Amino acid sequence: MGCQMNVYDSGQILHRLAPIGYEATTDLTVADLIIVNTCAIRSKAEQKAFSFLGRLAALKEQNPKLIVAIGGCVAQQEGQKILSRMPHVDLVFGTHAIRRLPQLLQRVAAKRCRLVDVEMAQSLSPDDFTTGPHISSDVSAFVTIMRGCDNYCTYCVVPYVRGRESSRSPEEILSEIRQLAAQGVREVTLLGQNVNSYGLKEGHCTFAQLLAKINDVDGLARIRFTTSHPKDLSEELVECFGRIEKLCPHIHLPVQSGSDSVLKRMNRHYGHQHYLKKVRHLRQVRPDIAITSDIIVGFPGETNEDFEATLRLIEQVGFDGLFAFVYSDRPNAPAVRFDQKVGESLKKERLRRVLECQEQFNTKRCNQMVGRVYSVLVDGLSKHLSQTLEDTSSEESFPDAQWSGRTGTNKIVHFLHENPGQEKNQMLTGRILEIMIERAMPHSLWGRIFNTPLVSEGKGEDNYAA
């Protein structure tokens, strides 16, 4: 549950447990071990994790040998308290304990004891990462390049549950990406709480220089990254969008608020004019770049004027997508102690208005894409047809199968293609096709293959006029 980093960490967990005899199952009722990898960034995510854990008590009653473990940010945050709250939980392990997980589980299984390990390291070591099988898809993979955060935004728990900022060496990152490319991965997303400050503490290369190195990896077609902090978005990095061939024209640049007074209380170290300047520079360098962002409404002390400033900023930027949330108090975060809390009903009303404001831009962006051709990296068949193929002979024909993929700007595109069987379907997955967009839908696009040959990602614009 949670962010892309949790997806990456879950892949590391699977890889580390294989040598001690564990393999993944999708059936909870036959599992010997259930691990809940959690997120603590918002109260709703934490509640969801505990709700799921609570439902596992019945399974533990039916199978007393079942081991139930909780990892991730909630585990790091709550630690020992989870064992008191959840008597059926056997193991609590924090964000820095993944490499110790095999030994912890072996102790739990052998001694039928309950353990907590939330010890945090001061810096990363190569042992904190493994280069085992990725679990995101056969086409795309997440690669963590750094962990932790030194920014201490007043609403955020990340420094307290992920630790201080620490970067991996470029050599380790490149080695992992080369292995992924050799396995057939075409796209990597580089992960960090603030990738813009990658390597600065350790004296590694800059993030822009790292992107240039990754661009040279054979077999890789696309590079993405998340997340960027506006205060550290350098000119060097912005210029990468104009010169690094494989870097996708998309950036997630969380602004959080359009009000300078709110941004100051959030400890964000920039104002709205600084943010708009960065946006202008990005669009100057790459006119077709997609910019997405995060917004928090109802931060303590947010006035009507502050909120209206946020709406104005959304309209000024015209984001390609927006993740908006109501503020919630988080343990250890300084904003817990702030007064002038905003009422729940007002927060929900402000969230509604933000989403309503953004929806017009979502619709506009998608409609503008109709009639144009885009390079689409094919993820695979639609989920429904993938399941059908698993349940039938690969020789069975499914004419006009629905496929999906993403543009460089991260828009989902569905299209039809003759589908003579599973073997050839797998060959289509991971290819880059030119797709003519014919219809815009609320959260995706529909198109058809344009000039049928399968192509590799090349230089030039992400799209062109029909």
N, C-alpha and C positions, 0 to 999 in steps of 0.2 A: 504494500500500500504506500502511495506517496509519489515522490519525484523520480526523475530518470536515474538519479544516483542510486535509489533503492532498487531499480531494475538491474543496474550494473552490479550492485552488491549481492543481489539474489543470484546472479550468474556466478559470482565468486563462491558463494555458499554451496551451490550445486557442485561446482568443480572440486571444492575441498572435501566434500563428503563422499565423493565417488570412491576414493581409495580405501575408505573404511566400510564399504559395502552398501552405501545408499544409492538408490536411483529414484528419479522423480516419478510421481503418480498423480493423476488428476482426480483420483477417487479417495476422498478423505476417510471413507469407512474401512479401507484396507491399509491405510498408512500406519507405519511403525513410529513415524516422527512427523510432527506438524510444526513448522516454523512460521510465525507471523512476523513479517518484516514491516515495521511501522513508521509512521510519519507523525511529527509533533508540531508541524508548522502552524496549524490552526486547531482550535478546540474540536471542531467537527471531525477532523481526521483522527484525533486521539479517541474521541467517543466511538468512532467506527471500529477502531482497532479493539477496544475493550469489549464492544458488543460482539464482535466475531469471536474473540477469545472466550467470552462467556458461553457461547453456543457449543464450544468444544468440551465443556464439562460432561455432557451426556455421552460423548464418544469415549471419554476417559473412563467413565463409569462402566461402560460396556467392555472396554479393553484396558484393564489396569496397567498393562505393559506399555501402552502408548506414551510416548514422550512428547510433551507440549512445550515449545520454546517460543520466546518472544525476543526479537532483535530490533535494531534500528533506533530511531530517535526517541520514541516513547520509552523504550527499555533503558536507554542512556539517561533519560530525564527522571524516571520514576524509580529505577533500581530495585532495592530491597522491598519497597512498598508493594510491588506487584505480587510478590509471594504471599503477602498477608491478604491482599485484595482478591487474589485468584488462587485458591488452594490447589487447583488441578494443574497449575503451571509448574514445570520442573526446572526450567532454565531461563534466566534473564541474561542476555549478553548485549553489550553496548556496541556503538559504532566502530570502536577500535579493537573489538575482540573477535572479529571474523576469522582471523588467522589461527586463533586458539580454539575455534569451535569444535574441530574433531576431537581434541583431547577432552574438552568439557563434556561432550556428548558421551564419550566412552566412560567417563567417570560416573555420569548420571545413570547409564545403563548397567554398569557393573555394581554400583553401590546403592542404586535406587535412592539417591540423595537429591536434594534441591540446591541449585547453585546460582550465584549472581556474579557476573564479571562485567563491570562497567569501568574498568581501568582505562584511562586515556593516555596515549603516548604523546610526547612533546613534538615529535616530527614523524614523517612517514619513512618507512624503509621498503626496499624491494619486496620483503616478505608480506607486506600489506596488500600486495596485488598478485594475482595469478593470471595467466593468459590461457585459461581453459575455454571451453565452448561458450559462446555468447548465447543469450536467450531472447534477444529482442526480435529478431527475424533472420531469415537467411540472406537478406539483402542489406539491412542496416544494423549497426551495432553501436552501443554506447562505450566510450572510453573515458574513464576518470583520469584527468591530468593533475588534479589538485584536490585537497580536502580542507574543510574548515573555513573560517572567515575571521578577519581582523577588523571588520567595519563596525560591529556593534550597533546596528540600527536599533532604536529603542523598542521596536515592536517584535524583534526577531529572536528566536531561541537558538539559531544555528551555531553561534560561537560556543554555546553552553552544551550542546549535544553532539556537535561534530568537531569541536576543538578549534585551536588557532590554525591559521592558514599555513599550509605546507604543500609544496609542489613536488611532483615526481620529476626525475631527470628526463631530458629529451630522448636520451638513448632508450630508456625503458618504454616510453610512450611509443616511439617509432617501432621498436621491436614488437610490441603488442599489435600495432596497426598492420605491420607487414604480415604477421601471422593471420590476422583476420582477413586481409586481402587474399592471402593464399587459400583460405577456406571458402572464398567466393563472396565475401562481403564487398559491396560496392560503395557504401556510404557509411561514414563514421560521424557521430556527434560527440564532440569533446565536452566533458562535464567539469564544472567547478562552480563553487558559490560565487566567485568573481574571477572569471577567466582572464579578465583584462590585467590583473596584477600577477599573472602567472610568472613564476621564476624570479621575481624581484628580490625576495628575501634570500634565496639560495644562490643568486648570482648565475642562474641559468640564462639561456637566451630569452629574449622577449617573446610575448605571445605571438606577435606578428612574425617573428623569425621562425617560431615553431610551426606556424601555419605553412610557411614557405617550404620547410623540410617535409612536412606531411604531403604537400602537393606533389612531391617527387616520388611518392610510393607507387610502384607499378600495380595496376589492377584496380586501384581506387578511382572512383569516378566523382565522388562528391564529399565535401567537408562541411559540417555544420558545427556550431558551438552554442553553449548556453551555460551560465547566464552572464550578462555584461552589466557592470555597474557604471552608470553614466559619468561619475566623477573620474573614472580611470580609463575612459574610452579615448585612447590616444589618436593623434593624427596618423601615426604610422599604421595603426590597426584599421582605421577608416579607409586608408589608401589601399589596403589589401583587397577590398571589394572591387577595386578597379584593375588589379594586376594579377591576383592569384586565380588561376584558371578554374580550379576545382572548388573554390569557396562559393557556396550557395548564396544567392542574393537575398538573404533573410537574416535579420538580427532581432533577438528578443532583448529589449532595453527597458527594464522596469522603471517607471517614473514614480509610481505610488500615489502622487498627489500633484495637483497643479498650483497649490498654494505655497508660497515661500515660507510662510510662518509655520505651516504644518510640516513641510520638509525639514525645517530647522529643528522642530521638536522630534522628528523622526531620526535626526542625526544623519541625514543623507549627504551633506556636504556639497550641495549644488542647489541652484534655484531654477525656476521654470525657464528663464531666458537662456541659461547655460544648456538646458536640455534641448530647447528649440534650435540652438546653434549647432548642436551635435546632429540633430535630425537634418538640418539644411545641408551640412557637410556630407552626410551619408548619401543624400539624394543627389548632391552635386557629383559625387564620385560614381554612383551607380543609380541612375534615374529610375530603374525598375525594381529597386530594392523593396522588399516587404519588411515593415517595421511593426512588431507586436510588443505588447507591454503588459504590466501589472498595475492595478489600481486598488488601493485600500480606502474604503469609505468608512466614516464614523470614527476616525482616530480621535483619541481624547482631545477635547478643545476645538474640534473642527466646527467652525461656524457656517452659517448659510453662505456667507461671502467666500469662505475657503472652498466650499463645495462647488459653488458656481465657477470659481477659478479652475477647478478640475474639469468641469464640463467644457469650459472655453479651450483648455489645452487639448482635450480630446478632439474638438472640432478643428483646432489649428493644425494638429498633426495629421489627422485622418488615418488612424491606425488600420493596419490590415487585420488585426485581431487583438482582442483584449481579454485578459483574465482579471475579473473584478471580484473583490471579496469584502465582506464586512469585517471590521476590526474585531479581534477577540483577544482578551488578556491571555498571555502565556507565562508559565512559571519562569522565574529568573529574569525575564525581559524587563527593563526599567519602566516601560510604559504602564506596567501593572500598577505602579504607584502614582501615576498621573491622575489629577482630578479632572473635573469637567467631562466625565464620561458621557457619551452620546447614547440616548435610549435605543433599545432594540428596534422599535417600530420605525423610528426615524432613519436608522441605519439601513433597514430593509427598503424603505422608500427611496433613499439615495442610491442604493444598489440598483433598484429597478430603473431609475432614471439614467444611470450610467450605461446599463445594458441596452436600454432603448436608444440612447444617443449613439452607441457604437454600432447597433444593428444597421443603421442607415449606411454606414461606411462599409460594413461587411457586404451588404447587398450591392452597393456601388462598385466595389472592387471586383466582385464576381461577375457582374454584368459587363464590366469593361473588358473582361477576358473573352467573352463570347465573340466568335469569328476570328480568333487568333490561334496560332499554332505554338504549342509549348513542348519542350523536352520533358518527358515524364519517365521517372525511374519506376519500373513496375515492381510493386510489392508482391503481387500474386493474385490468385483468384479471390473472389468475394468469399467471406467466411462460410456462407451457406453452401456454395458449390465445392469448396475445399473439403467440407465434411462429407458431402455426397460422394466425392471421388474416393475418399478414404474407405467408404462403406461399399464400394463397388469395384468391379474389375477395371483395370487401367485401360482396357481395350474398348470400354463402352464410350460412345460418342455423346458429347454434350454440345450441340451446335450453338453458336452465338453465346458463348460463356461471358459472364461479366468479370472484368478484371479491374484492378485499381492500382494507383500509384500516386506519386507526388511530383509536383513541379519543383523547380529550384527555389521558388518562393514559398514552398511548403503547403501548397493548396492540394487537396485531395481531388483526384480525377478518376472517374469511372469510365470504362469503355468496353465495347463488345469486340470479341475476336473469335474466329472459328476455333473450336476446342475439340480436337480429335482424340484426346486421351491424356492421361496423367503424365506420361513420359515427356510429351512435347510441352505440356503446361509448365513443367519444371524448367524447361529450357527457356521459356519466355520470361519467367521470373528473374529479375535482376537486369533485364535489358532496358535500354533507354530508347523510347519510341517518341516520334513526333506525333502529337495528338492535336487535332483541330477541336477547339471547344465549341460545342453546339448549344449547350443549355447550362444556365446557372441555377443551382439549387441553394437552399438556405445555408448549408454548411459544406457543400462540395460542388463539383462540376461534372458535366457529362460531355463526352466527346467521341470522336472516331479517329482511327489511325489515318494519318496524312502521309501520302507517298510511302506506302507500306514497308520499305526495307527497315530492318532493325539496325539502329545506329548506336555508336558509342558517344559518350558525352564529349563535346568538342568545345572549341573557343567560341566566343561571340555572345550575342544576346540570348537571354533565356527564352525569348519569344520573338515572333516576327509576324507582320501582317499577312493575312491570307492573300 
